[in-house]
């Protein structure tokens, strides 16, 4: 499998995750408590940011790294493809985004997030939770860990998007 197809598959996977979260949110807007809906909104916002990050990464990859399994997308982000796993990594501050075809994993210095279509596994320091995104009670009772785990990831993705935008401009690309 070529690297650009893998990035496209990951982007498609993330788009389907976003659609699923939006569907669950919409179908339960009258039924779920505001806390559960807030948790779903946090998930939705994170996945939307991840989608934007991946689209910009794909654009830079196509322009700078075509057919390479290991490349620097821009001065701060490294892309590798090893044994079918895709990895985007920024060293300072540390963030790793990986995809093995079934699970998107995002790791920061003190948090880890594993995303599948219905289950999100969150780890913040030593606290770990596995949450079904269609389970109102799990969403409500874990809102604190959801917000605290997703916040540094969302900030890192936002900065990653800014990094990729700068690199696009440096290379006169419209990503």
C-alpha positions in Angstrom: 0.0 0.0 0.0 1.5 3.4 -0.9 1.8 6.1 1.7 -0.5 8.6 0.2 -3.3 6.0 -0.1 -2.7 5.3 3.6 -3.1 9.0 4.5 -6.2 9.1 2.4 -7.6 6.0 4.2 -6.8 7.6 7.6 -8.5 10.8 6.5 -11.6 8.8 5.3 -11.6 6.9 8.6 -11.5 10.2 10.6 -14.3 11.6 8.4 -16.5 8.6 9.2 -15.7 9.0 12.9 -16.9 12.6 12.6 -20.1 11.6 10.9 -20.7 9.0 13.6 -20.3 11.4 16.5 -22.5 14.0 14.7 -25.2 11.3 14.1 -25.1 10.2 17.7 -25.2 13.8 19.0 -28.2 14.7 16.7 -30.2 11.5 17.4 -29.8 12.0 21.2 -30.1 15.8 21.5 -33.6 15.6 23.1 -32.7 12.5 25.2 -29.2 13.0 26.6 -28.4 15.4 29.4 -26.4 18.6 28.7 -23.3 17.0 30.2 -23.4 14.0 27.9 -24.0 16.4 24.9 -21.1 18.5 26.1 -18.9 15.4 26.1 -20.0 14.5 22.5 -19.4 18.1 21.5 -15.8 17.8 22.8 -15.3 14.6 20.8 -16.8 16.2 17.7 -14.6 19.2 17.9 -11.5 17.0 18.4 -12.3 14.8 15.4 -13.0 17.9 13.2 -9.6 19.3 14.1 -8.0 16.0 13.3 -9.7 15.9 9.9 -8.4 19.4 9.1 -4.9 18.4 10.3 -4.9 15.3 8.1 -6.1 17.2 5.0 -3.3 19.7 5.3 -0.8 16.9 6.0 -2.0 15.1 2.8 -1.5 18.2 0.8 2.0 18.8 2.1 2.8 15.1 1.7 1.7 15.1 -1.9 3.8 18.2 -2.7 6.9 17.3 -0.7 7.1 13.6 0.1 5.3 11.7 -2.6 6.0 8.0 -2.4 8.2 8.3 0.7 7.7 6.3 3.8 9.6 8.7 6.0 9.7 12.5 5.5 9.6 15.8 7.3 6.3 17.4 6.4 7.5 20.7 7.7 10.2 21.8 10.1 8.3 20.5 13.2 6.3 17.5 11.9 7.7 14.1 10.8 5.6 11.6 8.9 6.5 7.9 8.8 4.8 4.7 7.5 6.1 1.5 9.1 4.4 -1.9 8.7 1.1 -0.4 7.6 1.0 2.0 10.5 1.0 5.8 9.8 2.6 8.1 12.3 2.7 11.9 12.5 5.1 13.1 15.2 6.1 16.5 16.6 8.9 16.3 19.2 8.5 19.6 21.1 6.0 19.6 22.6 5.6 15.8 22.1 2.6 14.7 20.2 2.2 11.5 18.2 -0.8 10.7 15.9 -0.9 7.2 14.6 -3.3 4.9 12.7 -3.1 1.1 12.3 -6.1 0.8 10.0 -8.6 0.3 12.9 -7.6 2.6 15.7 -6.4 6.3 15.7 -4.1 6.9 18.7 -3.1 10.3 19.8 -0.4 10.6 22.5 0.9 13.7 24.3 3.3 14.0 27.2 0.7 13.0 29.8 -2.4 11.8 27.9 -3.3 9.1 25.4 -6.4 8.7 23.4 -7.4 5.6 21.3 -10.4 6.2 19.0 -12.5 3.5 17.3 -16.0 4.2 15.8 -17.9 3.6 19.0 -15.3 3.5 21.8 -12.8 6.1 23.0 -10.1 5.0 25.4 -8.8 7.9 27.4 -5.7 7.9 29.6 -4.7 11.0 31.6 -1.6 10.4 33.7 -2.6 7.2 35.6 -6.3 7.5 35.2 -7.8 5.4 32.4 -11.3 5.1 31.0 -13.0 3.4 28.1 -16.1 5.2 27.0 -18.8 4.3 24.5 -19.9 7.4 22.7 -23.5 6.3 22.7 -23.6 5.7 26.4 -25.1 8.7 28.2 -24.1 7.6 31.7 -20.5 7.0 30.6 -20.4 10.4 28.9 -21.9 12.2 31.9 -19.8 10.5 34.6 -16.6 11.0 32.7 -17.0 14.5 31.4 -14.1 15.8 33.6 -11.6 13.2 32.2 -12.9 13.7 28.7 -12.3 17.5 28.9 -9.0 17.2 30.6 -7.7 14.5 28.2 -8.9 16.2 25.0 -7.8 19.7 25.9 -4.1 19.2 25.4 -4.7 17.1 22.3 -6.9 19.8 20.8 -4.3 22.5 21.6 -1.6 20.3 20.0 -3.7 19.8 16.9 -4.5 23.5 16.6 -0.8 24.3 16.8 -0.1 21.5 14.3 -2.6 23.0 11.9 -0.9 26.4 12.3 2.5 24.7 11.7 1.2 23.1 8.5 -0.3 26.4 7.3 3.1 28.1 7.8 4.9 25.3 5.9 2.3 25.5 3.1 3.0 29.2 2.7 6.7 28.7 2.8 6.3 26.3 -0.2 3.7 28.5 -1.9 1.0 25.8 -1.5 -2.7 26.3 -0.9 -3.3 23.5 1.5 
